[in-house]
Amino acid sequence: MSTNPLHAATKTNIRPKTRHFIQAILFIVTLSLGARFYLYVQQAAGTGPITISRPAGVEGFLPIGALLAWKRFFVSGQWDFIHPAAMVIFGFAMSLSLVFRKAFCSWLCPIGTLSEWVWKFGKRLFGRTFSLPLWLDRALRTLKYLLLGFFLWVIGSMSVGAISMFIEGAYYKVSDVKMLRFFTHMSTTTAIVLTILTLGSFFIKNFWCRYLCPYGALTGLLGAVGPTRIVRNDESCIHCKKCTEVCPHYIRVHEQSAVYTPECSGCMDCVDSCPVEKTVALRTGISGKFKDWSSRSLGIVISVSFVTTITLAIYFGYWDTHLSEQEFRKLLQMIESPLLTHPTF
């Protein structure tokens, strides 16, 4: 028997506050880690004592190195103790995405957060966001999968010995510093590219994430084969299309009984925007049993699991680098040397 929309329970609070709060906290933490790492590098580059401890969390921006390290680990059982936190964060992101779509991108990733803030600011500024023609949008979306395929091909073709040479090589030992210098010593080309990406994000929702991020491509593919997806009850749906209007990935939620596309990030915006209770839901189904998530419950699970993962990694010694301060300082003196350019594979 169909549910009469007129008698369907309506929500009294449809603002998705939980995710935004978690995003803001993680973004602030990321900025503080970046500032602390900058000060640490400044001290290490000098001759005086180092009074600031190295913040391992910045290694979250080394996903390619982490992917290489995970391949070596699965083949040989060797853990990367040069940038161990990179492995921890990457492993957590992939595990979370397999269970909750690409929730890492929409709940925790600081780049995803910044991208979302930019397009929302652009929407306030111009009164709307814009979408590309469908044929162009589809073509551009393939770019991130092509980039992912390229990286997986390169990594897949590397032997464990070659990976070990890279991980234990001079370049990778200061790759976090190279990443820092990407911003502190920005080239004209880099500035132009970042400007284009920022301008694109003002007009198109999640421009970088939608078209170019191979990290997001991988988390999306994992999420698509996982047990969680957005579902819609057509019987209670009043077809207001609010779920589609708020979707940051342009998914036509109001037309689907379940969302299977790897573009879905589990952000919960469609769930929280639906005015009819239990009509749009994020549902995890395992062995015939189902769990519908609220923004609050999902946020708690994501936050607690993230903090627990890092805490356990610290406790068991899989978080902080084993690279000595003496070797790090020595490498910093050579940072401009051709010996520390990116190796070719």
N, C-alpha and C positions, 0 to 999 in steps of 0.2 A: 504494500500500500504506500503510495507516494506521500511524502510529507508536505503539508501545505505551507508554503513560504510565509504566509501571513501569520501562522501560528509558531513559526520557528523561533527559537530563543535567539535574541540578538545580544551582541557583546556590548558591554558598557565601557570597556577600555581597549582600544585597538592600536594603541601606540607601542611600537616595538622598542621599548626603552632598554631592555636587558642587553641586547647585542651592542647597542651604541655605547653603553657604559663600559662594557668589556673592551670594545675597540679603543675607546679613549684612554683607558688605563694602560693597555698594552702599547699604545702609541707613545704615551708619556714615558713609560719604562724604556722603550726603544731609544727615544731621544736622550734620556739620561745615560743609557749605556754607551751611546755614540759619543756623548760629551766626555764621559769618563775614559773611554778608549783613546780619544784624541789627547787628553791630558796625560794618559799613561805613555803613549807613544812619544809625546814631547819630552817627558822626563827620561824615557829610555834612550832617546837620541842624544841626550846630554851626557855629562860625566858625573853628575851628582847622584845621590841616593834616589831610588825609586820608592816613593811613599804611597803610590796608588796601585792597588791590585788590578791585574788584567781582567776585564769583564768578558767572560767566555761567551756570553749571550750574543755578542756581535757576530759569532760564527754562523748564526742563522742565515746570514747573507752569503753563504758559500754553498749553495745547493749542489752545484756540479761536483765540487770536491767531495761533498757528502755522498753523492750517488756513486762516485768512484770508490769511496771507502766502504760503502755497503756492499758493492760487488765483491771487493776483496774479502770482506768479512764472511759473506755467504760461501765463498769458494775455499778460503783458507782458515777462517776463524780468527783472523788478525783484526784487532780493533785499532782505529786511528787515534793515537795519543798526541798527535800534533794539533789537530782541531777536533777533539772528541765531541764538543758540544754541537758541532755541525751535524754529526751523525745522529745525536739524540734528537735535535729539533726536526731534522728531516724525517727520521723514523717516526716521530710522533705525528708529524703532519700527514704522512702517508697512511698511518694506522687510523687516524681520526677521519680521514677522507674516505677510507674504505668502509667505515661504519656509518658516518653521518654526511655523505656526499662530500663536496669540497668545502666543508665548514671551516677548515683552517683559513681559507682565503677570505671568507666573509666575516669571521669572528675574530681572528687573531693576527693575520698578516698585516703589518704596518703599511706596506705598499698598497694593499687592497683598501685599507682604511683611508689613506690619503687620496687615492683615486676616487673613492666614494664621496669624500668631502668636497673634492674639486667639482665633480659633476653636479652635486647638489647646490653648491655655490653658484655654478653657472646657470642652473635652473632658476634660482632666485633672481639672478641678474638679468636673464633674458626671458624669463617667464615660461620656459619650456626646455626640454632636451630634444635632440634630433636623432633620427635613425637613418642609416644609409639605405639605398635601394637593396632589396632582398638579394639580388644576384651578387652585388658588391660585398654586402655583409657576409654572405656565405663564403665568398672567395677569400676575404680577409681573415675570417675565422680559421681557415685552414692553416694560416701562417704559424700559429702557435703549435699546431700539431706537427707541422713540417720541422719546426725548430726542435721540438721534443724528439721527433724521429731521428734528426741529425745527431743530437747529443747521445741518444740511446745507441745509435749505430757506432759512433766513435768509441763510446765506453764499452759496448759489447765486443768490439774488435780488439780491445786492449787486453793483454795478458795480465795475470796477477803480478808478474815481475815488473811489467811496465807501469802498472798502477803504483806499486811500492816505490819505484824510482821517482815517480811524480810526488807522492805523498811525503816521502822522506827527503825530497829535493829542496834546495834553497828557496825557489820561487814559492812553493806552497807554504813554507814555514812563515813567510811574510805576506801571504795572499790577503790576509785581513787588513794589513797596512796598505797594500795596493788598492784594496777596495775603498779604504778611507781616502787615499790620495785621488781617487776617481772624482771625489767631491771637493777636496781641498786644493787640488791642482788641476782643475777642470780645463780641458782643452776647448778650443772654439767649436770643434765638431761635436763634442759631448754636449756643450751648452746648447747648440742648435737643435740637436736631437731631443734633449730634455724639454726644450721650449715647445717643439712640435707636439710631443707627447702630452704636455700640460695643456696646450691649447686644444688638442683633440679631446681631452678629458672634460673640458669646459662644456663641450657641446654634445658629446656622446657618452652615455653611461659606461663607466669602467673601460675606457678606451684601451689602456694598456692590457688589462686583465682579459678583455674580450678577444683581442686580436693578436697579442704578441707574447704573452707570458707562458713559456713552456712548463714552468712549475705548475701553473694553474691547469694546463692541459693534462698533466699527469694526475693531479688530484681529481680532476673531473672524470677521467676515464676510470679511476679506481672507484669513485663514488657511484658511477653508473652501473657497476657490477655488484655493488654492495646491497645490503638488505633494507636500506632506507630510501624513501622517496616521498615526494609530495603527492597526496591523493585528494580527489574532489568528489563529493557526494552530489551527483546530479539531481537526486530527488529533492534535496533541501536547498539546492543552489537557486538563487533568485536572478542569476545572470546579470549582475550589476557590473561585471568585468573589472572590479577593483583589484582583484588578484593579479590580473594581467597588467593593469595600469601601473602598479607599484613595482613589478618585477624588474630588478636592475639588469636582467639578462634578456629582456624582451621575449620571455617565454609566454605563450598564449595559454596560460593556466586554465582559463575559463572554458576552453574547448577540450580539455583532456581529463580523463578519469584518473590517470596517473602520469607523472612526469618522469620520463626515462632519460632525457637528454643529459649529456655530461656537462652542459652549461649550468645546470642548477647547482647553486652553492649552499643550499640549506640555510639561507639567511633568515627565513621565517617571515619576511615582509608580506608575502601573499597570505600566510596564515593569520597574521596579526591584523591585516587590513580587511579580512572578510567579516561582514556585519552579522553573519548567521553562524551561530555556535555549531562547532563540529562539522562544518561543511568542507573547509579546506584544512588539511592537517599534514604534518610531517610524521610519517609512520614508519616504524621499524618492524619488520615481520621476520620471525625466525621459527621454523618448525610449526607453522600454523598458528603461532601466537603473535599478537600485535601489541605495539606500544605507541601511543600517540604522544608527541612531545609538545609542551608549551615552550615559549621563549625562555621562561625562567628556568624550567627544569633542564632544558638543553644547555643553557648558559652555565648552570651549576656543574653539570657533568663535564663540559668542555674545560671550564676553569680548573676544577678540582683535578681532573686527569692531567692537565698540563703542568700544574704546580707539583703534583705527585711525581710525575715523570722526571722533572728536573731535580727534585729533592732526592729521589732514589739514585739518579745519576751522580749527584754530588757525593752522596753518602758512600757509594760503592767505588768512587774514584774514576768515573767515566765522563767527567764534565770538564775539569780544568786541564790545560795543556801540560805536557811533560817537557816542553821546550824550556831550557834554562834561560834565565835573564841574560847571562853572559853571551850565549849564542845569539839570542834575539838582538841584543845591542850590537853585536858584531855584524849581523846581517843588515841592521838599519843603516850602518855606515856605508853599506854597499847598495843601498836601495835604488840608486840611479845607474848602477852598473849593468851592462848588457848581460851579465851572468844571471841577473834576476828578471829577465824578460820572460814572458809566458812561453813555456816549452811547446814545441810542435810535436804532434803525434803521428 
